[in-house]
């Protein structure tokens, strides 16, 4: 039987300490690295454990709240454990967007809401070989969400051309989506 104070059990218990959609203070926890855990966040946003998808959305949300990026990679962190996981691209996906006044609000696949701003910028990198855009938005600390293609298309539709670039505005900031071709 698993020790209730270690591994996934400890991660789940630590995540439950934050009420509602609150976040545990993972930035304040500095436990020793305890090894790797077989959790992979695939490039398409599917969370896997030991080769199988984690089907319970509530469990994925719970685990996402104790996720942290350190210089040596992504970890799920509790007050007493630090377990390294694999992230193929970015840990989250921005799957919806809405306008609220002058702000763009993004919703992630783990139910975080992010207002695009100077603190939480939209960044669009372009693959130099294919020219394919790779848009992302900052979610919290050093964690980012890949903006889903359909959401990016919505942004392109609302964009304005300024000095040969498509831009969107949010919270008084201007974010470039790329050059007009």
C-alpha positions as CSV (number, residue, x, y, z in Angstrom):
1,X,0.0,0.0,0.0
2,X,1.2,3.5,-0.8
3,X,2.5,5.7,2.0
4,X,-0.3,8.3,2.4
5,X,2.5,11.0,2.9
6,X,4.4,10.3,-0.3
7,X,4.2,10.3,-4.1
8,X,0.8,11.1,-5.7
9,X,-0.9,10.9,-2.3
10,X,1.3,13.7,-0.9
11,X,0.8,15.8,-4.1
12,X,-3.0,15.4,-3.8
13,X,-3.0,16.3,-0.1
14,X,-0.9,19.4,-0.7
15,X,-3.1,20.5,-3.6
16,X,-6.2,20.2,-1.4
17,X,-4.8,22.8,1.0
18,X,-5.8,25.6,-1.4
19,X,-9.5,26.2,-1.3
20,X,-11.6,26.7,-4.4
21,X,-9.4,27.6,-7.4
22,X,-6.8,29.0,-5.1
23,X,-3.2,27.9,-5.4
24,X,-0.9,26.4,-2.8
25,X,2.2,28.4,-2.1
26,X,4.6,26.1,-4.1
27,X,7.0,28.9,-4.5
28,X,7.6,28.9,-0.8
29,X,8.2,25.1,-0.6
30,X,11.8,23.9,-1.0
31,X,11.9,20.2,-0.3
32,X,14.7,17.9,-1.5
33,X,14.3,16.4,-4.9
34,X,12.8,12.9,-4.4
35,X,13.2,11.6,-7.9
36,X,11.0,11.4,-11.0
37,X,7.4,10.4,-11.2
38,X,5.9,8.9,-14.4
39,X,3.7,11.8,-15.3
40,X,3.9,13.3,-18.7
41,X,2.0,16.3,-20.0
42,X,1.8,15.7,-23.7
43,X,2.1,18.4,-26.3
44,X,-1.7,18.1,-26.9
45,X,-2.4,18.8,-23.2
46,X,-3.3,15.3,-22.1
47,X,-1.9,14.4,-18.7
48,X,-0.5,10.8,-18.6
49,X,0.4,8.6,-15.6
50,X,2.3,5.4,-16.1
51,X,1.3,5.5,-19.8
52,X,-2.4,6.0,-19.3
53,X,-4.4,9.2,-19.6
54,X,-5.5,10.8,-16.3
55,X,-9.2,10.8,-17.1
56,X,-10.5,12.7,-14.1
57,X,-10.4,16.5,-14.9
58,X,-10.6,17.3,-11.2
59,X,-7.4,15.3,-10.5
60,X,-5.6,17.0,-13.4
61,X,-6.7,20.4,-11.9
62,X,-5.5,19.3,-8.5
63,X,-2.1,18.3,-9.8
64,X,-1.8,21.5,-11.9
65,X,-2.0,23.5,-8.7
66,X,1.3,22.0,-7.3
67,X,3.2,22.3,-10.6
68,X,6.3,24.4,-10.6
69,X,9.1,25.0,-13.2
70,X,12.6,25.1,-11.8
71,X,15.9,25.5,-13.7
72,X,16.1,21.7,-14.0
73,X,12.6,21.2,-15.3
74,X,9.0,20.8,-14.2
75,X,8.1,19.4,-10.8
76,X,5.1,18.6,-8.7
77,X,5.9,20.0,-5.3
78,X,4.6,19.5,-1.8
79,X,6.0,20.9,1.5
80,X,8.1,17.6,1.8
81,X,8.6,16.3,-1.7
82,X,9.7,17.4,-5.1
83,X,8.9,15.0,-8.0
84,X,10.1,15.7,-11.5
85,X,7.7,15.2,-14.4
86,X,7.9,15.4,-18.2
87,X,6.3,18.2,-20.1
88,X,6.5,17.8,-23.9
89,X,5.7,21.4,-24.8
90,X,4.0,23.7,-22.3
91,X,2.1,22.5,-19.3
92,X,-1.2,24.2,-20.1
93,X,-3.5,25.0,-23.1
94,X,-5.4,28.2,-23.5
95,X,-8.7,26.7,-24.9
96,X,-11.0,29.7,-24.8
97,X,-10.9,33.5,-24.8
98,X,-13.3,36.3,-24.2
99,X,-13.2,40.1,-24.1
100,X,-14.0,41.8,-20.8
101,X,-13.9,45.6,-21.4
102,X,-10.5,46.3,-22.8
103,X,-9.0,43.0,-21.6
104,X,-8.6,39.6,-23.2
105,X,-9.3,36.8,-20.7
106,X,-8.0,33.3,-21.5
107,X,-9.3,30.1,-19.9
108,X,-6.9,27.1,-19.7
109,X,-7.6,23.4,-19.9
110,X,-7.1,23.3,-16.1
111,X,-9.6,26.1,-15.4
112,X,-7.2,28.9,-14.8
113,X,-8.3,32.3,-16.0
114,X,-5.6,34.7,-17.2
115,X,-6.0,38.4,-18.2
116,X,-3.4,39.3,-20.9
117,X,-1.4,42.1,-19.4
118,X,2.2,43.3,-18.9
119,X,2.5,40.7,-16.1
120,X,0.9,37.9,-18.1
121,X,1.9,38.6,-21.7
122,X,1.0,37.0,-25.0
123,X,4.1,35.9,-26.9
124,X,4.1,34.6,-30.5
125,X,7.2,32.9,-31.7
126,X,7.5,31.8,-35.4
127,X,9.2,28.7,-36.6
128,X,12.0,30.0,-38.9
129,X,11.6,26.9,-41.2
130,X,7.9,26.5,-41.5
131,X,6.7,30.1,-40.6
132,X,4.2,28.4,-38.3
133,X,3.2,30.7,-35.3
134,X,3.5,29.2,-31.8
135,X,1.4,31.5,-29.5
136,X,1.5,31.3,-25.7
137,X,0.3,33.2,-22.7
138,X,1.9,33.5,-19.3
139,X,-0.3,31.8,-16.6
140,X,1.7,32.1,-13.3
141,X,5.3,32.2,-12.2
142,X,7.2,30.4,-14.9
143,X,4.3,28.4,-16.3
144,X,2.8,29.1,-19.7
145,X,-0.2,27.9,-21.8
146,X,0.0,27.2,-25.5
147,X,-2.8,29.1,-27.2
148,X,-5.0,26.7,-29.1
149,X,-5.2,27.2,-32.8
150,X,-8.9,28.1,-32.8
151,X,-8.3,30.7,-30.1
152,X,-5.3,32.1,-32.1
153,X,-7.6,32.4,-35.1
154,X,-10.1,34.4,-33.0
155,X,-7.2,36.7,-32.0
156,X,-6.2,37.2,-35.7
157,X,-9.7,38.1,-36.6
158,X,-9.9,40.8,-34.0
159,X,-6.3,42.0,-34.6
160,X,-5.5,45.4,-36.2
161,X,-2.6,46.1,-38.5
162,X,0.0,48.5,-37.0
163,X,3.3,49.1,-38.8
164,X,3.1,45.9,-40.8
165,X,2.2,43.7,-37.9
166,X,-1.0,42.2,-36.6
167,X,-1.6,43.3,-33.0
168,X,-4.2,42.8,-30.3
169,X,-4.7,45.0,-27.2
170,X,-5.4,43.9,-23.7
171,X,-5.2,45.8,-20.4
172,X,-3.5,48.8,-22.0
173,X,-0.8,46.6,-23.6
174,X,-0.2,45.8,-27.3
175,X,0.7,42.3,-28.3
176,X,2.1,41.4,-31.7
177,X,0.7,38.3,-33.4
178,X,3.2,38.5,-36.3
179,X,4.1,40.3,-39.5
180,X,1.4,40.9,-42.1
181,X,2.4,38.9,-45.2
